[in-house]
Amino acid sequence: TFSRLYRKGKSYVSPVLVTYVLRMRDRRQPPRYGITTGKKVGNAVRRSRARRVIRASYDSLYPEIKSGYEIVFVARAKTPHVKTQDVEKAMRYHLKQAGLLNDRGST
C-alpha cells in the first residue's frame, strides 16, 4: 500500500506534484507507480484530469526510469490547471534528484 511509501520513502515536493520514492527488495523488477488525488485537488473532473496529466508524464519518462523502485505521485491543487509539459518537467526534476533516471532509452 501507499502508506509504507509515505512512511519510509523519500519525498520530493514542487507546486504541481509530490513524489515519494522507495527502493524495492528485488532490483530487477520494473518500476511500480501509483497516483493519488485527494479532494483538495477539486471535483471528480479535475481529479481525473490530474491523474491523466500525471500518467501521460510518467509514460513519456518511463523508458528512462531505473528498475527496482516504487514511486507514488500525489497531485496538488495546481495539477489539473497546468499543462502536461509542466508536470513532466517537475516529475523529471524529482526523479533526477532521487537518482532514478538512466541515460535516455537504456534500462
N, CA and C atoms as a LAMMPS dump frame, in Angstrom:
ITEM: TIMESTEP
0
ITEM: NUMBER OF ATOMS
321
ITEM: BOX BOUNDS ff ff ff
-5.0000000000000000e+02 5.0000000000000000e+02
-5.0000000000000000e+02 5.0000000000000000e+02
-5.0000000000000000e+02 5.0000000000000000e+02
ITEM: ATOMS id mol type element x y z
1 1 1 N 0.837 -1.204 0
2 1 2 C 0 0 0
3 1 3 C 0.869 1.251 0
4 2 1 N 0.22 2.375 -0.228
5 2 2 C 0.963 3.636 -0.302
6 2 3 C 1.487 4.09 1.057
7 3 1 N 0.843 3.665 2.139
8 3 2 C 1.243 4.155 3.462
9 3 3 C 2.694 3.814 3.785
10 4 1 N 3.174 2.649 3.306
11 4 2 C 4.575 2.28 3.538
12 4 3 C 5.504 3.265 2.829
13 5 1 N 5.121 3.664 1.627
14 5 2 C 5.92 4.641 0.883
15 5 3 C 5.909 6 1.572
16 6 1 N 4.739 6.392 2.089
17 6 2 C 4.657 7.669 2.789
18 6 3 C 5.55 7.674 4.028
19 7 1 N 5.572 6.524 4.743
20 7 2 C 6.373 6.428 5.97
21 7 3 C 7.86 6.318 5.694
22 8 1 N 8.239 5.393 4.809
23 8 2 C 9.657 5.053 4.631
24 8 3 C 10.308 5.694 3.421
25 9 1 N 9.505 6.151 2.463
26 9 2 C 10.06 6.677 1.227
27 9 3 C 10.6 8.086 1.367
28 10 1 N 11.378 8.48 0.397
29 10 2 C 11.902 9.843 0.324
30 10 3 C 10.934 10.665 -0.504
31 11 1 N 10.666 11.892 -0.077
32 11 2 C 9.693 12.706 -0.809
33 11 3 C 10.367 13.911 -1.469
34 12 1 N 9.781 14.295 -2.584
35 12 2 C 10.249 15.45 -3.351
36 12 3 C 9.013 16.285 -3.666
37 13 1 N 9.089 17.583 -3.386
38 13 2 C 7.896 18.429 -3.463
39 13 3 C 8.101 19.567 -4.453
40 14 1 N 7.069 19.829 -5.248
41 14 2 C 7.026 21.01 -6.107
42 14 3 C 5.589 21.532 -6.078
43 15 1 N 5.336 22.707 -6.617
44 15 2 C 3.967 23.252 -6.575
45 15 3 C 2.925 22.394 -7.297
46 16 1 N 3.325 21.607 -8.289
47 16 2 C 2.344 20.829 -9.047
48 16 3 C 2.34 19.344 -8.712
49 17 1 N 3.339 18.851 -7.952
50 17 2 C 3.462 17.406 -7.757
51 17 3 C 4.284 17.095 -6.52
52 18 1 N 3.902 16.017 -5.831
53 18 2 C 4.739 15.464 -4.766
54 18 3 C 5.079 14.045 -5.186
55 19 1 N 6.346 13.663 -5.046
56 19 2 C 6.8 12.344 -5.462
57 19 3 C 7.423 11.623 -4.271
58 20 1 N 6.969 10.394 -4.025
59 20 2 C 7.556 9.545 -2.997
60 20 3 C 8.259 8.382 -3.687
61 21 1 N 9.469 8.069 -3.239
62 21 2 C 10.274 7.02 -3.874
63 21 3 C 10.798 6.061 -2.808
64 22 1 N 10.726 4.768 -3.112
65 22 2 C 11.264 3.752 -2.209
66 22 3 C 11.851 2.621 -3.041
67 23 1 N 13.019 2.146 -2.647
68 23 2 C 13.673 1.045 -3.359
69 23 3 C 12.98 -0.268 -3.007
70 24 1 N 12.77 -1.107 -4.031
71 24 2 C 12.169 -2.433 -3.8
72 24 3 C 13.26 -3.415 -3.423
73 25 1 N 12.85 -4.537 -2.834
74 25 2 C 13.831 -5.579 -2.495
75 25 3 C 14.468 -6.159 -3.754
76 26 1 N 13.624 -6.466 -4.736
77 26 2 C 14.122 -7.04 -5.984
78 26 3 C 14.416 -5.912 -6.975
79 27 1 N 15.688 -5.638 -7.174
80 27 2 C 16.097 -4.507 -8.009
81 27 3 C 15.849 -4.752 -9.494
82 28 1 N 15.534 -5.997 -9.903
83 28 2 C 15.325 -6.303 -11.319
84 28 3 C 13.896 -6.023 -11.775
85 29 1 N 12.973 -5.867 -10.829
86 29 2 C 11.576 -5.626 -11.2
87 29 3 C 11.433 -4.269 -11.862
88 30 1 N 10.519 -4.164 -12.83
89 30 2 C 10.281 -2.849 -13.43
90 30 3 C 9.71 -1.894 -12.387
91 31 1 N 9.895 -0.603 -12.576
92 31 2 C 9.384 0.342 -11.577
93 31 3 C 7.862 0.252 -11.46
94 32 1 N 7.371 0.328 -10.226
95 32 2 C 5.926 0.344 -9.985
96 32 3 C 5.545 1.756 -9.558
97 33 1 N 4.379 2.197 -10.021
98 33 2 C 3.972 3.535 -9.632
99 33 3 C 2.49 3.586 -9.305
100 34 1 N 2.13 4.601 -8.525
101 34 2 C 0.741 4.845 -8.189
102 34 3 C 0.493 6.339 -8.191
103 35 1 N -0.772 6.705 -8.298
104 35 2 C -1.151 8.121 -8.328
105 35 3 C -2.257 8.332 -7.314
106 36 1 N -2.132 9.369 -6.498
107 36 2 C -3.224 9.72 -5.595
108 36 3 C -3.665 11.148 -5.873
109 37 1 N -4.967 11.34 -5.831
110 37 2 C -5.542 12.674 -5.998
111 37 3 C -6.591 12.847 -4.91
112 38 1 N -6.301 13.717 -3.974
113 38 2 C -7.224 13.948 -2.864
114 38 3 C -8.315 14.931 -3.23
115 39 1 N -9.229 15.106 -2.31
116 39 2 C -10.36 16.015 -2.538
117 39 3 C -9.913 17.475 -2.707
118 40 1 N -8.757 17.815 -2.156
119 40 2 C -8.267 19.19 -2.275
120 40 3 C -7.979 19.577 -3.721
121 41 1 N -7.744 18.558 -4.563
122 41 2 C -7.435 18.818 -5.972
123 41 3 C -8.653 19.388 -6.689
124 42 1 N -9.846 19.002 -6.263
125 42 2 C -11.063 19.536 -6.878
126 42 3 C -12.12 18.463 -7.044
127 43 1 N -13.063 18.738 -7.915
128 43 2 C -14.143 17.773 -8.146
129 43 3 C -13.634 16.59 -8.973
130 44 1 N -14.518 15.655 -9.29
131 44 2 C -14.113 14.423 -9.98
132 44 3 C -13.464 14.703 -11.334
133 45 1 N -13.964 15.7 -12.044
134 45 2 C -13.403 16.036 -13.355
135 45 3 C -11.965 16.518 -13.211
136 46 1 N -11.719 17.379 -12.242
137 46 2 C -10.36 17.904 -12.025
138 46 3 C -9.415 16.806 -11.544
139 47 1 N -9.906 15.936 -10.657
140 47 2 C -9.053 14.841 -10.169
141 47 3 C -8.7 13.899 -11.311
142 48 1 N -9.653 13.626 -12.187
143 48 2 C -9.383 12.763 -13.344
144 48 3 C -8.358 13.407 -14.265
145 49 1 N -8.495 14.694 -14.496
146 49 2 C -7.522 15.397 -15.34
147 49 3 C -6.131 15.341 -14.707
148 50 1 N -6.064 15.534 -13.405
149 50 2 C -4.775 15.482 -12.715
150 50 3 C -4.134 14.108 -12.905
151 51 1 N -4.922 13.041 -12.731
152 51 2 C -4.385 11.691 -12.918
153 51 3 C -3.932 11.476 -14.358
154 52 1 N -4.723 11.975 -15.301
155 52 2 C -4.395 11.811 -16.723
156 52 3 C -3.078 12.515 -17.065
157 53 1 N -2.905 13.716 -16.545
158 53 2 C -1.69 14.503 -16.805
159 53 3 C -0.469 13.82 -16.178
160 54 1 N -0.635 13.31 -14.955
161 54 2 C 0.469 12.618 -14.285
162 54 3 C 0.821 11.339 -15.039
163 55 1 N -0.189 10.581 -15.456
164 55 2 C 0.042 9.328 -16.184
165 55 3 C 0.762 9.596 -17.505
166 56 1 N 0.34 10.637 -18.226
167 56 2 C 0.983 10.975 -19.502
168 56 3 C 2.453 11.347 -19.28
169 57 1 N 2.721 12.095 -18.234
170 57 2 C 4.103 12.479 -17.925
171 57 3 C 4.941 11.256 -17.584
172 58 1 N 4.372 10.361 -16.772
173 58 2 C 5.102 9.146 -16.396
174 58 3 C 5.384 8.288 -17.621
175 59 1 N 4.378 8.134 -18.479
176 59 2 C 4.545 7.295 -19.667
177 59 3 C 5.668 7.812 -20.567
178 60 1 N 5.796 9.133 -20.675
179 60 2 C 6.853 9.67 -21.538
180 60 3 C 8.236 9.512 -20.899
181 61 1 N 8.303 9.466 -19.563
182 61 2 C 9.586 9.313 -18.878
183 61 3 C 9.938 7.848 -18.593
184 62 1 N 8.985 6.948 -18.737
185 62 2 C 9.174 5.546 -18.35
186 62 3 C 10.445 4.897 -18.9
187 63 1 N 10.775 5.091 -20.181
188 63 2 C 11.99 4.431 -20.698
189 63 3 C 13.275 4.838 -19.973
190 64 1 N 13.263 5.979 -19.313
191 64 2 C 14.47 6.469 -18.643
192 64 3 C 14.533 6.087 -17.166
193 65 1 N 13.442 5.546 -16.608
194 65 2 C 13.381 5.286 -15.172
195 65 3 C 14.031 3.939 -14.848
196 66 1 N 14.905 3.933 -13.842
197 66 2 C 15.587 2.719 -13.422
198 66 3 C 14.592 1.738 -12.816
199 67 1 N 14.902 0.447 -12.952
200 67 2 C 14.038 -0.575 -12.367
201 67 3 C 14.355 -0.739 -10.881
202 68 1 N 13.431 -1.398 -10.172
203 68 2 C 13.661 -1.694 -8.766
204 68 3 C 13.179 -0.63 -7.804
205 69 1 N 12.252 0.231 -8.225
206 69 2 C 11.751 1.284 -7.35
207 69 3 C 10.231 1.34 -7.372
208 70 1 N 9.675 1.751 -6.245
209 70 2 C 8.249 2.052 -6.156
210 70 3 C 8.118 3.563 -6.061
211 71 1 N 7.17 4.109 -6.803
212 71 2 C 7 5.555 -6.863
213 71 3 C 5.527 5.875 -6.684
214 72 1 N 5.233 6.876 -5.858
215 72 2 C 3.86 7.381 -5.745
216 72 3 C 3.881 8.864 -6.069
217 73 1 N 2.981 9.262 -6.97
218 73 2 C 2.827 10.667 -7.329
219 73 3 C 1.546 11.184 -6.682
220 74 1 N 1.649 12.295 -5.988
221 74 2 C 0.493 12.898 -5.332
222 74 3 C 0.175 14.213 -6.044
223 75 1 N -1.043 14.303 -6.557
224 75 2 C -1.467 15.526 -7.237
225 75 3 C -1.672 16.627 -6.204
226 76 1 N -1.415 17.85 -6.602
227 76 2 C -1.656 19.002 -5.738
228 76 3 C -2.742 19.863 -6.372
229 77 1 N -3.155 20.89 -5.669
230 77 2 C -4.275 21.723 -6.129
231 77 3 C -4.021 22.323 -7.51
232 78 1 N -2.759 22.621 -7.829
233 78 2 C -2.429 23.226 -9.13
234 78 3 C -2.401 22.22 -10.281
235 79 1 N -2.249 20.94 -9.977
236 79 2 C -2.012 19.927 -11.002
237 79 3 C -3.018 19.945 -12.152
238 80 1 N -4.337 19.981 -11.895
239 80 2 C -5.265 19.94 -13.037
240 80 3 C -5.276 21.218 -13.87
241 81 1 N -4.631 22.265 -13.393
242 81 2 C -4.664 23.549 -14.09
243 81 3 C -3.428 23.814 -14.943
244 82 1 N -2.446 22.902 -14.914
245 82 2 C -1.222 23.131 -15.68
246 82 3 C -1.131 22.149 -16.837
247 83 1 N -0.226 22.422 -17.75
248 83 2 C -0.046 21.557 -18.92
249 83 3 C 0.775 20.33 -18.551
250 84 1 N 0.626 19.3 -19.361
251 84 2 C 1.367 18.052 -19.147
252 84 3 C 2.867 18.313 -19.112
253 85 1 N 3.342 19.228 -19.955
254 85 2 C 4.78 19.52 -20.002
255 85 3 C 5.28 20.042 -18.654
256 86 1 N 4.459 20.835 -17.971
257 86 2 C 4.87 21.371 -16.669
258 86 3 C 4.976 20.266 -15.624
259 87 1 N 4.023 19.34 -15.651
260 87 2 C 4.064 18.212 -14.72
261 87 3 C 5.251 17.309 -15.049
262 88 1 N 5.489 17.093 -16.345
263 88 2 C 6.618 16.263 -16.762
264 88 3 C 7.946 16.879 -16.324
265 89 1 N 8.043 18.185 -16.416
266 89 2 C 9.252 18.892 -16.003
267 89 3 C 9.505 18.696 -14.501
268 90 1 N 8.435 18.844 -13.701
269 90 2 C 8.552 18.646 -12.25
270 90 3 C 8.899 17.196 -11.932
271 91 1 N 8.25 16.263 -12.648
272 91 2 C 8.491 14.838 -12.42
273 91 3 C 9.932 14.477 -12.773
274 92 1 N 10.41 14.982 -13.893
275 92 2 C 11.792 14.72 -14.309
276 92 3 C 12.767 15.239 -13.254
277 93 1 N 12.503 16.431 -12.737
278 93 2 C 13.357 17.031 -11.717
279 93 3 C 13.377 16.163 -10.457
280 94 1 N 12.195 15.703 -10.006
281 94 2 C 12.114 14.858 -8.813
282 94 3 C 12.856 13.544 -9.021
283 95 1 N 12.623 12.902 -10.164
284 95 2 C 13.259 11.607 -10.42
285 95 3 C 14.768 11.751 -10.579
286 96 1 N 15.203 12.874 -11.133
287 96 2 C 16.637 13.123 -11.266
288 96 3 C 17.258 13.326 -9.884
289 97 1 N 16.558 14.069 -9.021
290 97 2 C 17.041 14.277 -7.65
291 97 3 C 17.147 12.947 -6.91
292 98 1 N 16.196 12.057 -7.172
293 98 2 C 16.167 10.76 -6.498
294 98 3 C 17.174 9.782 -7.1
295 99 1 N 17.778 10.144 -8.222
296 99 2 C 18.737 9.266 -8.894
297 99 3 C 18.087 8.114 -9.619
298 100 1 N 16.866 8.307 -10.104
299 100 2 C 16.123 7.228 -10.771
300 100 3 C 16.191 7.276 -12.282
301 101 1 N 16.798 8.3 -12.852
302 101 2 C 16.809 8.402 -14.308
303 101 3 C 18.086 7.823 -14.899
304 102 1 N 17.929 6.93 -15.866
305 102 2 C 19.055 6.404 -16.651
306 102 3 C 19.37 7.41 -17.738
307 103 1 N 20.421 7.117 -18.486
308 103 2 C 20.641 7.854 -19.711
309 103 3 C 19.49 7.499 -20.654
310 104 1 N 19.149 8.397 -21.528
311 104 2 C 17.974 8.21 -22.381
312 104 3 C 17.901 6.823 -23.016
313 105 1 N 16.724 6.182 -22.823
314 105 2 C 16.439 4.952 -23.519
315 105 3 C 17.028 3.676 -22.944
316 106 1 N 18.127 3.74 -22.21
317 106 2 C 18.696 2.492 -21.7
318 106 3 C 18.061 2.139 -20.367
319 107 1 N 17.798 0.846 -20.149
320 107 2 C 17.176 0.441 -18.884
321 107 3 C 18.041 -0.477 -18.063
